[in-house]
Amino acid sequence: MSDEPLELPLFRAPDRKSQDEVDELFGESPPHSEKGSTARHAGEPIIVEQLKIPPAQSAAPADAPTLALQQAGVGARLAAGIIDLIVHVAVAGAMVEGSALLGAPIGMGQAVPLAFVILLFSFLYHVVPLAFWGHTPGMTVVGLRTRTLDDRPLSLPQATRHWLALLLTVATAGLGLLLAFAGRSLADRLSGSQTLLQ
């Protein structure tokens, strides 16, 4: 849309009087015989003025919501991760203790099946809450949520990549978390997401 104002001419009804009658009615000079005006013949429409209408402004409504998204800091991410890790350790400890109480203590030969069960629990613990609610229990306690870059919920593949990146971060003693100093952690980058303060 052009920013130039619209010019709408306003017309007076045709003047049926002759030039002599106009001069006699208004005196020596009629009101429209200003400098630069041209003589008009009888019956010709006279343009009185041009009404200038400024173009409509495309301003946003005053009450339009604005999104102020703040990236989560390293400290908040670490606190949420520690809470989630404590839950994993508690579940693993409960499984070992429960097996001992049932008279079937878990030895070295059962370490691999135990690790598989813990891995399955970890998958369900992270992927399902991230995909449906955008945060794990630890993130809920700290006040974090994970969303896509356009502020939408994560899909199941994205949540799975986020979980795999978290496993890689834990396996590397938290090196992937150092990327959070630049705004997004390794898990965020691999899943195409961002972790925000609620």
C-alpha positions, 0 to 999 in steps of 0.5 A: 500500500502506498504511503502517499495520501489520497486526493479526493476532489470535491465538486460544486454543482455546475455554475449556470451564471455567465462570467458577467453575472458572477463579477456583478454578484461578487464584485470585481473578482469572484472568490475562485479567481485566485492567483494561478486559476484559469477562466471557466466557461458557463456550465463547467464544473468548478473544483472547490478543493481537494480533500487529502486523506492520509493512508490507513496506518497498519499499526498492531493492536495495543493489546496484542500479546508479546512473547518474551522468551528467556533462555534457561541458564546453565545453573537451572539446567544443571539443577533440573538434570540433577533432580532427574538423575536422583529419580533414576538412581532411586528407581535403580536402587529400589529395583536392586533392593526389591530383588534382594528382598525377594531372595534374588539378589542382582549380581554382576550377571544381571547388570546388563538386564538391569541397565536395559530396564533403567534405560527403558525407564529413562526413555519413558521418563524423558520422552513422553513428558517432553513430547506431551507437556514440554518438561520432565519432573526435574524441569517442572521443579526448577521451572523450565520447559522445552519447546521448538524454535517457533514455540511449539511442542516437541514431536516424538522424534525431537523428544527422542533426539533430546533424550539421546543427547542427554545420555551423551551429555551424561556420558561425557561428564556434562560437556554437552551442557557447556554449549548452553553458555551460548544459549542452547545446549547439545540436547537443544541443538540436536533436537531443534529445540530451546529450553526456556524459563516458564 
